[in-house]
Amino acid sequence: MLEVRKSAEWVAEQSTLVRIENKAVARFAECLGTEGIPVPHWDAFHHFRGSDEETVTYFLLLDTLNFCFWPPVGMQKWEVEYEGTLVSGYYALALALKKAMEGGLPLTNAHYLAGLSMGELEEILIGRGALQLMESRLQIVRELGRVLLENHQGRPEHLVAAAERSATALARRLGQELSSFRDQATYRGKKVFFYKRAQILAADLHGAFGGKGWGSFYDLGELTAFADYKLPQVLRHVGVLEYAEALAEKVDQMALLEPGSREEVEIRANTIWAVELIRDALRSKGREFTSPEIDFLLWNLGQEDRFRVKPYHRTVSIFY
């Protein structure tokens, strides 16, 4: 998305707390090019697949709730059991919703979503440990149900169809119609755009449908990276992102960074712009990747312990 890419570049140019090390960008791109690391395949195990309409609804719900999985300090992380295995983080959410869909809960009914109770949401997300922002999650699902009823005859696929196969139009529409997808901030008096969850819905639909049907978008390559807390952790580990001493100390001590703060905005914006630079460096070596593909690659690396030597930044936010 042009507005996300341009505002990220502008923040990167103004940043004083976070900087991109260009030599590390080149080294990392060289490593990817030399090792020929492939983009991971779509993960069918953790995600639900039913009828086309059910699948679209599932991914809209998944990306509506796809934020803030880390536990408060001193509390156990949230985990969900599936087929005898405990799973945490994003995968726990994906499997919790998959179990709910497979169990026959009426998640495709917009009236049900609009009137969802806390008890019902807790049953859907049942697990062990602490999942933050439950009241916000409830209000966000209710908002989704109301907007679907008011604007799209209660049908999530109508919302997707209104974008006319444009991934960027879908992301913008989500941001316009649903406040929980309006992922923006203000930095030095200027509006900065991220749209992490709004963009990722198009990428998820593309992956789930193999680029066909509801996953067919003609401008998927226009999406940017999805600025969360795992990508900057990986980019910092490989030296692409460098933090000023005071910020590094806060992140390493797991101190909370306020949503929309200068620190948080610089981390997220520089993450997006660093991925663009990695993409350009790979292209110069004859390897074509979209920014979402590099994002997917980095996010999967972030699930490995070797990239967790230093913590990720902590921000309590509905946007990632």
WORA-V896251 format. One record per pair of residues at least 6 apart in sequence whose ideal C-beta (glycine too) atoms are under 8 Angstrom apart, sorted by the first residue. I is the first residue (numbers start at 0). J is the second residue. D is the distance in whole Angstrom. If there is no record, write none. Layout:
I_J_D + I_J_D
This chain:
0_167_5 + 0_170_6 + 0_171_8 + 0_192_7 + 0_194_6 + 0_198_7 + 0_221_6 + 0_222_6 + 0_223_6 + 1_167_8 + 1_221_7 + 2_192_5 + 3_192_5 + 3_193_6 + 3_194_6 + 3_198_8 + 3_223_5 + 3_271_7 + 4_223_5 + 4_271_7 + 4_272_8 + 4_275_6 + 6_189_7 + 6_190_7 + 6_191_4 + 6_192_5 + 6_268_7 + 7_191_8 + 7_223_7 + 7_268_4 + 7_269_8 + 7_271_4 + 7_272_4 + 7_275_7 + 8_272_5 + 8_275_7 + 9_189_7 + 9_191_8 + 10_186_6 + 10_191_6 + 10_264_6 + 10_265_6 + 10_268_4 + 10_269_7 + 10_272_8 + 11_19_6 + 11_268_6 + 11_269_5 + 11_272_4 + 11_273_8 + 13_186_7 + 13_187_6 + 14_265_5 + 14_268_7 + 14_269_6 + 15_243_7 + 15_265_8 + 16_242_7 + 16_243_5 + 16_245_8 + 16_246_5 + 16_261_7 + 16_262_6 + 16_265_5 + 17_240_6 + 17_241_7 + 17_242_6 + 17_243_7 + 17_246_7 + 17_265_4 + 17_266_6 + 17_269_5 + 18_240_8 + 18_241_5 + 18_269_7 + 19_239_6 + 19_240_6 + 19_241_8 + 19_269_6 + 19_272_7 + 19_273_5 + 19_276_7 + 20_238_6 + 20_239_6 + 20_240_8 + 20_241_6 + 21_276_7 + 23_237_6 + 23_238_4 + 23_239_5 + 24_239_6 + 24_273_7 + 24_276_5 + 24_277_6 + 24_280_6 + 25_280_6 + 26_237_8 + 26_238_7 + 27_237_5 + 27_238_8 + 27_239_6 + 27_277_6 + 27_280_8 + 28_277_5 + 28_280_4 + 28_281_5 + 28_284_7 + 29_280_8 + 29_284_8 + 31_277_8 + 31_281_6 + 31_286_7 + 31_296_8 + 32_281_6 + 32_284_5 + 32_286_6 + 36_296_7 + 38_288_7 + 38_292_5 + 38_295_6 + 38_296_6 + 39_295_6 + 39_296_7 + 39_299_5 + 41_206_4 + 41_207_7 + 41_209_8 + 45_86_8 + 45_90_5 + 45_93_4 + 45_94_6 + 45_97_7 + 46_57_8 + 46_58_8 + 46_61_8 + 46_93_5 + 46_97_7 + 46_207_6 + 47_53_8 + 47_54_7 + 47_57_5 + 47_93_8 + 47_96_7 + 47_97_4 + 47_100_5 + 47_101_7 + 48_54_6 + 48_207_7 + 49_57_7 + 49_100_6 + 51_156_7 + 51_208_8 + 51_212_6 + 51_213_6 + 52_107_7 + 52_154_7 + 52_155_8 + 52_156_5 + 53_100_7 + 53_107_6 + 54_207_6 + 54_208_7 + 54_213_7 + 55_155_5 + 55_156_5 + 55_159_6 + 55_204_7 + 55_213_5 + 56_106_6 + 56_107_5 + 56_155_5 + 56_156_8 + 57_96_6 + 57_97_7 + 57_100_6 + 57_106_7 + 58_200_6 + 58_203_5 + 58_204_6 + 58_207_6 + 59_143_7 + 59_155_5 + 59_158_7 + 59_159_8 + 59_200_7 + 60_96_6 + 60_106_6 + 60_112_8 + 60_140_7 + 60_143_7 + 61_92_7 + 61_93_6 + 61_96_6 + 61_203_7 + 62_196_5 + 62_197_8 + 62_199_6 + 62_200_4 + 62_203_6 + 63_139_6 + 63_140_7 + 63_143_5 + 63_177_8 + 63_179_7 + 63_180_8 + 63_196_7 + 64_92_6 + 64_96_8 + 64_136_6 + 64_139_7 + 64_140_7 + 65_89_6 + 65_92_6 + 65_196_6 + 65_199_7 + 66_132_7 + 66_196_7 + 66_316_7 + 66_317_5 + 66_318_6 + 66_319_5 + 67_131_5 + 67_132_5 + 67_315_6 + 67_316_6 + 67_317_7 + 67_319_7 + 68_76_8 + 68_77_6 + 68_87_7 + 68_88_4 + 68_89_6 + 68_91_7 + 68_92_7 + 68_130_7 + 69_76_7 + 69_131_8 + 69_228_7 + 69_311_8 + 69_313_7 + 70_76_5 + 70_77_7 + 70_128_6 + 70_129_5 + 70_130_8 + 70_131_7 + 71_129_6 + 71_131_7 + 72_253_6 + 74_128_7 + 74_129_4 + 75_127_7 + 75_128_4 + 75_129_6 + 76_87_5 + 76_88_8 + 76_128_5 + 76_129_7 + 77_87_6 + 77_88_8 + 77_91_6 + 77_126_6 + 77_127_7 + 77_128_4 + 77_129_6 + 77_130_4 + 78_85_5 + 78_86_6 + 78_87_5 + 78_91_6 + 78_126_5 + 78_127_5 + 78_128_5 + 79_85_7 + 79_86_6 + 79_87_8 + 79_91_4 + 79_92_8 + 79_94_5 + 79_95_5 + 79_98_8 + 79_124_8 + 79_125_8 + 79_126_4 + 80_86_8 + 80_126_7 + 81_94_4 + 81_97_8 + 81_98_7 + 85_127_8 + 86_94_6 + 87_128_8 + 91_126_6 + 92_124_7 + 95_123_6 + 95_124_5 + 95_125_7 + 95_126_7 + 96_106_7 + 96_123_7 + 99_106_6 + 99_123_5 + 100_106_6 + 104_123_7 + 105_111_5 + 106_112_7 + 106_123_8 + 107_155_8 + 108_153_8 + 109_143_8 + 109_144_5 + 109_147_4 + 109_148_5 + 109_153_4 + 109_154_8 + 109_155_8 + 110_144_7 + 110_148_7 + 110_153_7 + 111_144_7 + 112_140_5 + 112_141_7 + 112_143_6 + 112_144_3 + 112_147_7 + 113_141_6 + 113_144_3 + 113_145_5 + 113_147_8 + 113_148_6 + 114_141_7 + 114_144_7 + 115_137_6 + 115_140_5 + 115_141_6 + 115_144_7 + 116_137_8 + 117_133_7 + 117_134_8 + 117_137_6 + 120_133_7 + 120_136_6 + 120_137_5 + 120_140_7 + 121_133_7 + 124_130_6 + 124_133_8 + 124_136_8 + 131_315_6 + 132_315_7 + 132_317_6 + 135_317_5 + 139_179_4 + 139_317_7 + 142_177_6 + 142_178_7 + 142_179_6 + 143_177_6 + 143_179_8 + 146_176_5 + 146_177_6 + 147_153_5 + 147_154_7 + 147_155_6 + 147_158_7 + 150_158_7 + 150_176_6 + 151_157_4 + 151_158_5 + 151_161_7 + 156_213_7 + 158_172_7 + 158_173_8 + 158_176_8 + 159_169_6 + 159_204_7 + 159_213_6 + 161_172_6 + 162_168_4 + 162_169_4 + 162_172_6 + 164_215_6 + 164_216_6 + 164_217_6 + 165_216_6 + 165_217_7 + 165_218_6 + 166_198_7 + 166_201_4 + 166_202_8 + 166_205_8 + 166_216_4 + 166_218_5 + 166_219_5 + 166_221_7 + 166_222_6 + 167_201_8 + 167_218_6 + 167_221_5 + 167_222_7 + 169_197_8 + 169_200_7 + 169_201_5 + 169_216_8 + 170_180_8 + 170_194_5 + 170_197_4 + 170_198_5 + 170_200_7 + 170_201_6 + 170_222_7 + 171_194_8 + 171_197_8 + 173_180_4 + 173_194_8 + 173_196_8 + 173_197_4 + 173_200_7 + 174_180_5 + 174_181_5 + 174_182_7 + 174_183_8 + 174_194_6 + 174_197_5 + 175_181_8 + 179_196_8 + 179_317_6 + 180_194_7 + 180_196_6 + 180_197_4 + 182_192_7 + 182_193_4 + 182_194_5 + 182_195_5 + 182_196_7 + 182_197_7 + 182_318_4 + 182_319_8 + 183_190_6 + 183_191_7 + 183_192_6 + 183_193_7 + 183_194_8 + 184_190_8 + 184_191_5 + 184_193_7 + 184_258_8 + 184_259_5 + 184_263_8 + 184_264_5 + 184_267_8 + 185_191_7 + 185_259_7 + 186_261_7 + 186_264_5 + 186_265_8 + 186_268_7 + 191_264_6 + 191_268_6 + 193_226_5 + 193_267_6 + 193_268_8 + 193_271_7 + 193_318_7 + 193_319_8 + 195_225_5 + 195_226_5 + 195_227_6 + 195_318_6 + 195_319_5 + 196_225_8 + 196_318_7 + 196_319_7 + 198_222_5 + 198_223_7 + 198_225_6 + 198_291_8 + 199_225_5 + 199_291_8 + 201_216_6 + 201_219_7 + 201_222_7 + 202_219_7 + 202_222_6 + 202_225_8 + 202_291_5 + 202_295_8 + 204_213_6 + 204_214_4 + 204_216_8 + 205_214_4 + 205_215_8 + 205_216_6 + 205_219_6 + 206_214_7 + 207_214_6 + 208_214_3 + 208_215_7 + 219_289_6 + 219_291_7 + 220_289_5 + 220_290_8 + 222_289_7 + 222_290_6 + 222_291_5 + 223_271_5 + 223_274_7 + 223_275_7 + 223_290_5 + 223_291_8 + 224_230_6 + 224_270_6 + 224_271_5 + 224_274_4 + 224_275_8 + 224_290_5 + 224_291_7 + 224_293_7 + 224_294_4 + 224_297_8 + 225_291_7 + 225_294_5 + 225_319_8 + 226_267_4 + 226_268_7 + 226_270_5 + 226_271_5 + 226_319_7 + 227_298_8 + 227_319_4 + 228_311_4 + 228_312_6 + 228_313_7 + 228_314_7 + 228_319_7 + 229_297_8 + 229_298_6 + 229_301_4 + 229_311_6 + 230_270_5 + 230_274_7 + 230_294_7 + 230_297_5 + 230_298_6 + 230_301_7 + 231_240_6 + 231_266_5 + 231_267_7 + 231_269_8 + 231_270_5 + 231_311_7 + 231_312_7 + 232_301_6 + 232_306_7 + 232_307_7 + 232_309_7 + 232_310_7 + 232_311_4 + 232_312_8 + 233_297_5 + 233_298_8 + 233_300_5 + 233_301_5 + 233_306_5 + 234_240_4 + 234_270_6 + 234_273_5 + 234_297_7 + 235_241_7 + 235_242_7 + 235_309_6 + 236_306_5 + 236_308_6 + 236_309_7 + 239_273_5 + 239_277_7 + 240_266_8 + 240_269_6 + 240_270_7 + 240_273_6 + 242_250_6 + 242_266_8 + 246_262_6 + 249_256_7 + 249_262_7 + 249_312_8 + 250_256_8 + 250_309_7 + 250_310_6 + 250_311_7 + 250_312_5 + 250_313_8 + 251_309_6 + 251_310_6 + 253_310_5 + 253_313_5 + 254_313_7 + 255_313_5 + 255_314_7 + 255_315_7 + 256_262_5 + 256_263_5 + 256_266_8 + 256_312_6 + 256_313_7 + 256_314_5 + 257_263_7 + 257_314_7 + 258_314_5 + 258_315_7 + 258_316_5 + 258_318_8 + 262_312_8 + 263_312_7 + 263_314_5 + 266_312_6 + 267_319_8 + 274_290_5 + 274_293_5 + 274_294_6 + 274_297_7 + 275_290_6 + 277_293_6 + 278_288_6 + 278_289_8 + 278_290_6 + 278_293_6 + 281_287_7 + 281_288_6 + 281_293_8 + 282_288_8 + 288_296_8 + 300_306_5 + 301_307_8
